[in-house]
Amino acid sequence: MIIKKDKDIIQNYFEDNSGVRGSNADFVAIAEKEEDISVFLKETSAKKAPVTVAGALTANTASGLAFGGVVLSLEKLDRIGEIKRIDENNALITAQAGARVNDIKSKASDEGWLYPPDPTEKNAFIGGNIATNASGGRGFKFGGTRDYVKALKVAFADGSIAFIERGKYFADKNGKIAFDTNRGKKEITLPKYILPNIKNAAGYYNYPEADLIDVLIGSEGTLCVFIEAALKLIPHFKEVFGGIIFFDDKNKAYRFVRNIKDISTKTKTENLKNSISVMSLEYFDKNALLLIKDDYPVMPANAEAGVMFEQDIYEDNSDILIEQWIKEIKICGVKLEKVWFASNLSEFEKFRVFRHRIPEKVNEIVKKNKVPKVGTDFAVPDGKLFEIIDFCEREFKKAGVFNLTFGHIGENHLHANIIAANEREYGECRQMYVRIAQKVVELGGTVSAEHGIGKLRHVFLKKMIGEEGFKELAKFKKSLDVNGILGVDNIFPRRYLI
């Protein structure tokens, strides 16, 4: 274990993409081998010293920032194992928590396999992705990180180690799960609050008959420390076809998305081979496009909205699929000269840079202003998306604060970024977000679909589960972390641990 205390040297552990200031810790402990984690946690638990696990610090909820106590960094635990082929449709790859997602995806691709989760930040650690159940642009077709985690090696606050395989430990009808560790059995009882049955990363996973591995995934560093994961791989697609469509009317964009989703659902349900099956549908509003207009001056003038789509191709039927896409684009009243097409991965990578440039520019503004952004991460059930979009736009108009919206429209999951110029505006933006969160909950949605709650979204989660829900969160956490040292203030306020 490497211990660093010099404030100048460890300063980079106190900043992430949230824009939150004031992070601090007594020291940073960098694990050099897996055994270091168990010993370190046992010692810190005995001292009741708070431990914040730091990944690549790419989060925007401040979940990896410490406010007191110590930082545990897993940056040196970055080993990626060899790929193990299971059959023609499945393979496994094992990676330590500090391995970067991009390195995992690259190794898989080199051998003809695909690790499907596709978060925006490719430099993130896989441990961080597991901690928030990250998904990204391809979630519409492939789901999130949870869907590809087959086993986890974890360390609990008392230093005990467990190897949790998917399908081994399940909650009974009362929500109880008993499981083995290297120091004996543990037994937990899941919280009883109700979560929406949609894409969700808010609160501990407690759906009926929950698999223990799913309970730990998305726990934001509050229940355990992820050491290593076995990840599922699938065959890589042969080709990709996609594009960015620029609409002069946002309602045309909405109609296009509905059509493509309906077709893709039918394709999957009826197992059709020569029909559209979209891999990703990403939305950009007018303000998001204007933000990067200087970087892309050839962007069509007067674009009110944009949709980026991606179609994975496995058969020799690309010509058929391309014809179908062009047909659907024309049906929505868009001329082909207002579409940028890509017919291979190299070309499409430029579009992914386009998409990622938007949050990059937002983060640049946030760092310059030195005021945290207010960024939504909501998702709502099918049929409710356009209602919440209209609600948000009315709120933005009343506030008169700079804002832009982009994200995973295929999953009814958008990121509205409200950019405050000063602390006064920030307070107003937070109050606006409370109203948006309330509306999201009324529509049966979640206040966080992929980024988690962290330290910034307690008030929004409370709209979903209430005061009693917070008490349940704290009680459940203490059943695995009796002294409440891990990820303090993540998901729920620390005062509930007292």
C-alpha positions in Angstrom: 0.0 0.0 0.0 1.3 3.4 -1.0 0.4 6.3 1.4 0.5 9.9 0.1 0.0 12.8 2.4 1.5 15.8 0.6 -1.4 18.1 -0.2 0.1 19.3 -3.5 0.7 15.8 -4.7 -2.8 14.5 -3.8 -4.8 17.5 -5.0 -5.9 15.8 -8.2 -7.9 13.3 -6.0 -10.1 16.2 -5.0 -11.6 17.2 -8.3 -14.0 15.5 -10.7 -16.5 16.5 -13.4 -19.2 17.6 -10.8 -17.6 21.0 -10.3 -17.9 20.6 -6.5 -15.2 22.3 -4.5 -13.7 21.7 -1.0 -12.9 18.0 -1.2 -10.3 16.9 1.3 -8.8 13.9 3.0 -6.1 13.1 5.6 -4.2 11.0 3.1 -4.6 8.9 -0.1 -3.9 5.1 0.1 -3.1 3.5 -3.2 -3.6 -0.3 -3.2 -0.8 -2.2 -4.9 -2.3 -5.6 -4.6 -5.8 -7.0 -3.9 -4.8 -8.1 -0.3 -4.0 -4.4 0.6 -7.7 -3.6 0.4 -8.8 -6.1 3.0 -6.2 -5.1 5.5 -6.8 -1.4 4.9 -10.6 -1.7 5.4 -10.2 -3.7 8.6 -7.9 -1.0 10.0 -10.0 2.0 9.0 -13.3 0.3 10.2 -11.7 -0.3 13.6 -10.8 3.4 13.7 -14.2 4.4 12.3 -12.4 6.5 9.7 -14.5 7.3 6.6 -13.2 5.8 3.3 -14.0 7.1 -0.1 -13.1 4.9 -3.0 -11.6 7.0 -5.9 -11.8 5.6 -9.4 -10.9 7.7 -12.4 -12.9 10.6 -11.0 -15.0 11.1 -14.1 -18.3 11.2 -12.2 -20.5 14.3 -12.1 -22.3 13.6 -8.8 -19.2 14.0 -6.5 -19.5 10.3 -5.4 -15.7 9.8 -5.6 -14.8 13.0 -3.7 -13.9 12.7 -0.1 -14.9 15.3 2.6 -12.8 14.1 5.4 -11.4 10.7 6.2 -9.2 8.9 3.7 -9.2 8.1 0.0 -8.7 4.6 -1.3 -7.4 4.6 -4.8 -7.6 1.4 -7.0 -5.6 2.9 -9.9 -2.9 0.3 -9.8 -5.3 -2.6 -9.8 -5.7 -2.4 -13.6 -5.0 -6.0 -14.8 -7.2 -7.3 -17.6 -7.2 -11.1 -18.0 -7.4 -13.3 -21.1 -10.7 -13.8 -22.9 -12.4 -17.1 -22.1 -14.7 -18.3 -24.9 -17.8 -20.0 -23.6 -19.5 -20.7 -26.9 -20.0 -19.0 -30.3 -22.2 -16.3 -28.7 -20.6 -15.8 -25.3 -17.2 -15.1 -23.7 -15.9 -13.9 -20.4 -13.1 -11.4 -19.6 -11.9 -10.7 -16.1 -10.8 -7.2 -15.1 -9.6 -5.6 -11.9 -11.6 -2.5 -10.7 -8.9 0.0 -11.9 -9.0 -1.2 -15.5 -10.2 1.4 -17.9 -13.4 0.7 -19.8 -11.7 1.7 -23.1 -8.9 -0.9 -22.6 -11.4 -3.6 -21.9 -13.4 -2.8 -25.0 -10.3 -2.6 -27.1 -9.0 -6.0 -25.9 -12.4 -7.6 -26.6 -12.6 -6.0 -30.0 -9.1 -7.2 -31.0 -10.3 -10.8 -30.6 -13.7 -10.3 -32.3 -15.8 -9.7 -29.2 -17.8 -6.8 -27.9 -18.2 -5.4 -24.4 -21.5 -3.7 -25.1 -21.9 -1.0 -22.3 -20.8 2.2 -23.9 -20.5 5.1 -21.3 -19.5 8.5 -22.6 -16.4 8.6 -20.5 -14.2 5.8 -21.9 -11.4 6.6 -19.4 -13.6 5.6 -16.5 -12.6 2.6 -14.4 -14.7 -0.5 -14.7 -15.1 -0.4 -10.9 -16.8 3.1 -11.2 -19.0 1.8 -14.0 -20.1 -1.1 -11.8 -20.6 1.3 -8.8 -23.2 3.3 -10.8 -24.5 0.7 -13.3 -23.3 3.0 -16.1 -24.9 2.4 -19.5 -24.2 5.1 -22.2 -25.4 5.5 -25.8 -26.0 1.8 -26.7 -28.2 1.1 -23.7 -31.4 1.0 -25.8 -30.3 -2.3 -27.4 -27.7 -3.7 -25.0 -28.7 -2.4 -21.5 -26.3 -1.3 -18.8 -23.3 -2.6 -17.0 -25.4 -4.8 -14.7 -26.4 -6.9 -17.7 -22.8 -7.9 -18.3 -21.4 -8.5 -14.8 -21.3 -12.3 -14.2 -19.2 -12.3 -11.0 -17.7 -9.9 -8.5 -14.9 -10.1 -6.0 -15.6 -7.6 -3.3 -14.3 -6.5 0.1 -16.6 -5.3 2.8 -15.9 -2.7 5.5 -14.8 -5.3 8.0 -12.1 -6.6 5.6 -14.0 -9.8 4.7 -13.8 -10.9 1.0 -16.6 -12.5 -1.0 -16.8 -13.9 -4.5 -20.4 -13.2 -5.7 -21.5 -15.2 -8.8 -24.6 -14.2 -10.7 -27.4 -16.7 -9.9 -26.0 -18.0 -6.6 -27.6 -15.8 -4.0 -31.2 -14.5 -4.2 -33.5 -12.6 -1.9 -36.4 -14.6 -0.4 -40.0 -13.4 -0.3 -39.1 -11.3 2.8 -36.1 -9.7 1.1 -33.5 -11.6 3.0 -30.2 -12.8 1.4 -27.6 -15.0 3.2 -24.2 -15.4 1.6 -20.7 -16.6 2.3 -17.5 -14.6 2.8 -14.0 -15.7 3.8 -14.9 -14.8 7.4 -18.2 -16.5 7.6 -21.8 -15.9 6.5 -23.5 -12.6 6.2 -27.2 -12.0 6.2 -29.0 -8.8 4.9 -32.6 -7.7 4.4 -33.3 -5.4 1.5 -35.1 -2.1 1.9 -38.8 -2.1 1.2 -39.3 1.1 -0.7 -40.7 0.8 -4.3 -38.5 1.7 -7.3 -39.8 2.3 -10.8 -39.6 -0.7 -13.2 -37.5 1.2 -15.8 -33.9 2.0 -16.3 -32.8 3.2 -12.9 -29.7 4.0 -10.9 -31.3 5.6 -7.8 -31.1 3.8 -4.5 -30.2 0.3 -3.6 -31.5 -2.4 -6.0 -34.4 -4.1 -4.2 -36.6 -5.6 -6.8 -38.4 -8.9 -5.9 -36.2 -11.9 -5.7 -33.1 -9.7 -6.3 -29.8 -11.3 -7.1 -27.2 -10.3 -4.6 -24.8 -9.2 -7.4 -27.4 -6.7 -8.6 -27.8 -5.3 -5.1 -24.1 -4.5 -4.9 -24.0 -3.1 -8.5 -25.0 0.5 -8.4 -24.3 0.9 -4.7 -21.9 3.9 -5.3 -19.1 2.8 -3.0 -21.3 2.6 0.1 -21.6 -1.2 0.6 -18.3 -2.7 -0.5 -15.2 -2.1 -2.5 -15.1 -3.8 -5.9 -11.9 -5.7 -6.5 -12.4 -7.6 -9.7 -15.2 -8.5 -12.1 -16.0 -11.2 -14.6 -17.7 -9.5 -17.6 -19.8 -11.1 -20.4 -18.8 -10.5 -24.0 -20.8 -11.0 -27.1 -19.8 -11.4 -30.8 -18.7 -8.1 -32.3 -20.9 -6.8 -35.2 -19.4 -7.0 -38.7 -20.4 -3.5 -39.8 -22.0 -0.4 -38.5 -24.2 2.1 -40.2 -25.3 5.3 -38.7 -25.7 9.0 -38.9 -26.7 12.3 -37.4 -30.0 13.7 -38.7 -30.6 17.5 -38.3 -34.3 18.5 -38.0 -35.8 21.9 -38.6 -38.6 21.0 -36.2 -38.1 19.1 -32.9 -41.5 17.4 -33.3 -40.2 15.7 -36.5 -37.3 14.4 -34.4 -39.7 13.0 -31.8 -41.8 11.3 -34.5 -38.7 9.8 -36.1 -37.6 8.4 -32.7 -41.0 6.9 -32.0 -41.1 5.2 -35.5 -37.6 3.7 -35.1 -38.3 2.4 -31.6 -41.5 0.8 -32.8 -39.7 -0.9 -35.7 -36.8 -2.0 -33.6 -39.1 -3.5 -31.0 -41.0 -5.5 -33.7 -37.7 -6.7 -35.1 -36.6 -8.0 -31.8 -40.0 -9.5 -30.9 -40.4 -11.3 -34.2 -36.7 -12.1 -34.6 -36.6 -10.4 -38.0 -33.2 -10.4 -39.8 -33.6 -7.8 -42.5 -35.3 -5.1 -40.5 -34.1 -2.0 -38.6 -32.8 -2.8 -35.1 -31.2 0.3 -33.7 -28.3 0.1 -31.4 -28.4 3.7 -30.1 -30.6 6.8 -30.4 -29.1 10.0 -29.1 -30.8 13.3 -29.0 -29.5 16.9 -29.1 -31.6 20.0 -28.6 -31.0 23.3 -30.3 -28.9 24.7 -27.5 -26.7 21.6 -27.4 -26.0 21.9 -31.2 -25.3 25.7 -30.9 -22.8 24.9 -28.1 -20.5 23.1 -30.5 -21.4 25.1 -33.7 -18.0 26.7 -33.8 -16.4 23.2 -33.8 -18.7 22.1 -36.6 -19.4 25.1 -38.8 -20.8 22.9 -41.6 -23.7 21.9 -39.4 -27.0 22.8 -41.2 -28.3 26.3 -40.4 -31.5 26.6 -38.3 -31.2 23.0 -36.9 -33.8 22.8 -34.1 -32.8 19.3 -33.0 -30.5 16.4 -33.9 -30.7 12.6 -33.6 -27.7 10.4 -33.8 -28.5 6.7 -34.7 -26.3 3.6 -34.9 -27.3 0.3 -36.5 -25.2 -2.8 -35.9 -24.9 -5.2 -38.8 -24.1 -8.9 -38.4 -25.3 -10.4 -41.8 -24.5 -9.4 -45.4 -27.6 -7.3 -45.5 -26.2 -3.7 -45.1 -27.7 -2.5 -48.4 -31.2 -3.6 -47.3 -30.9 -2.0 -43.9 -29.5 1.3 -45.3 -32.5 1.5 -47.7 -34.9 1.1 -44.8 -33.2 3.8 -42.8 -33.3 6.2 -45.7 -37.0 5.5 -46.2 -37.8 6.3 -42.5 -35.7 9.5 -42.7 -37.7 10.7 -45.7 -41.0 9.7 -44.1 -40.2 12.2 -41.3 -39.7 15.0 -43.9 -35.9 15.3 -43.7 -33.9 15.9 -46.9 -30.8 13.7 -47.1 -28.5 16.7 -47.4 -29.4 17.4 -43.8 -28.0 14.0 -42.7 -24.4 13.1 -42.0 -23.9 9.3 -42.8 -21.2 6.9 -41.6 -20.8 3.5 -43.2 -18.0 2.1 -41.0 -16.6 2.3 -37.5 -13.9 4.7 -38.5 -16.4 7.2 -39.9 -18.8 6.7 -37.0 -16.1 7.4 -34.5 -16.1 11.0 -35.7 -19.8 11.2 -34.8 -19.1 9.8 -31.4 -16.6 12.6 -30.9 -19.3 15.0 -32.0 -21.7 13.6 -29.3 -19.0 13.6 -26.6 -18.0 17.2 -27.4 -21.2 18.5 -25.9 -20.6 17.2 -22.3 -16.9 18.2 -22.7 -17.9 21.8 -23.5 -20.3 21.8 -20.6 -17.6 20.6 -18.2 -15.3 23.3 -19.5 -17.9 26.0 -18.7 -18.5 24.5 -15.3 -14.8 24.6 -14.4 -14.5 28.1 -15.7 -17.5 29.3 -13.7 -16.4 27.4 -10.6 -20.0 26.7 -9.9 -21.4 23.1 -10.0 -23.8 22.4 -12.9 -27.3 21.2 -12.3 -27.6 18.2 -14.6 -30.7 15.9 -14.8 -30.4 12.2 -15.2 -34.1 11.4 -15.3 -35.8 8.6 -17.2 -39.6 8.1 -17.6 -41.8 5.3 -18.8 -42.7 5.0 -22.5 -45.3 7.5 -23.5 -44.2 10.1 -20.9 -41.0 11.5 -22.4 -42.5 14.4 -24.4 -44.6 15.5 -21.4 -41.5 15.8 -19.2 -39.6 17.6 -22.0 -42.4 20.2 -22.3 -42.4 20.6 -18.5 -38.6 21.2 -18.4 -38.8 23.7 -21.3 -41.4 25.7 -19.5 -39.2 25.8 -16.4 -36.2 26.8 -18.3 -38.0 29.6 -20.0 -39.3 31.0 -16.7 -35.8 30.9 -15.2 -33.9 32.4 -18.1 -30.8 30.4 -17.3 -28.5 28.9 -19.9 -29.5 25.3 -20.5 -29.2 22.5 -23.0 -30.5 18.9 -23.3 -29.1 15.8 -24.9 -29.0 12.1 -24.2 -30.4 8.7 -24.6 -33.8 9.4 -26.1 -34.3 5.7 -27.1 -34.6 4.9 -23.4 -36.6 8.0 -22.5 -33.5 9.1 -20.6 -32.2 12.7 -21.2 -29.7 14.9 -19.5 -30.8 18.5 -19.2 -27.8 20.6 -18.2 -28.7 23.9 -16.4 -25.6 26.0 -16.3 -25.4 28.6 -13.5 -23.1 31.6 -13.8 -22.9 32.2 -10.0 -24.0 30.8 -6.6 -27.3 32.7 -6.7 -28.3 31.1 -10.0 -27.1 27.8 -8.8 -29.5 27.9 -5.9 -32.3 28.8 -8.3 -31.4 26.0 -10.6 -31.4 23.5 -7.7 -34.9 24.5 -6.8 -35.9 24.2 -10.5 -34.5 20.7 -10.5 -36.6 19.8 -7.4 -39.7 20.7 -9.3 -38.5 18.7 -12.3 -37.8 15.7 -10.0 -41.2 15.9 -8.5 -42.8 15.9 -12.0 -40.6 12.9 -13.0 -41.8 10.9 -10.0 -45.4 11.8 -10.7 -44.9 10.3 -14.2 -43.6 7.1 -12.7 -39.9 7.9 -13.6 -36.6 7.9 -11.8 -34.4 10.9 -10.9 -31.3 9.0 -11.9 -31.1 6.5 -14.7 -27.3 6.0 -15.0 -25.1 8.5 -13.0 -26.4 7.6 -9.5 -27.2 10.0 -6.7 -23.8 10.7 -5.2 -23.6 13.6 -2.9 -25.5 16.1 -5.0 -28.9 14.5 -5.6 -30.2 13.5 -2.1 -33.1 15.9 -2.3 -34.2 14.4 -5.6 -34.0 10.8 -4.4 -36.1 11.8 -1.4 -38.9 12.7 -3.9 -38.9 9.1 -4.9 -38.6 7.2 -1.6 -39.3 9.8 1.1 -38.0 10.2 4.6 -38.7 6.6 5.5 -36.9 5.4 2.4 -33.7 7.3 3.6 -34.0 5.6 7.0 -34.2 2.2 5.2 -31.1 3.1 3.1 -29.1 3.8 6.2 -30.3 0.7 8.1 -29.5 -1.5 5.1 -26.0 0.1 4.6 -25.1 -0.5 8.3 -26.0 -4.2 7.9 -22.9 -4.5 5.7 -20.9 -1.6 7.1 -21.7 -1.4 10.8 -19.5 1.7 11.4 -20.8 3.5 8.3 -17.3 4.2 6.9 -17.7 3.5 3.1 -18.8 6.2 0.7 -20.1 8.5 3.4 -22.8 10.9 2.1 -23.3 9.0 -1.1 -26.9 8.2 -2.0 -28.3 9.6 1.3 -27.1 12.2 3.8 -24.6 11.1 6.4 -26.9 12.3 9.3 -29.1 9.2 8.8 -26.2 7.0 9.9 -26.1 8.6 13.4 
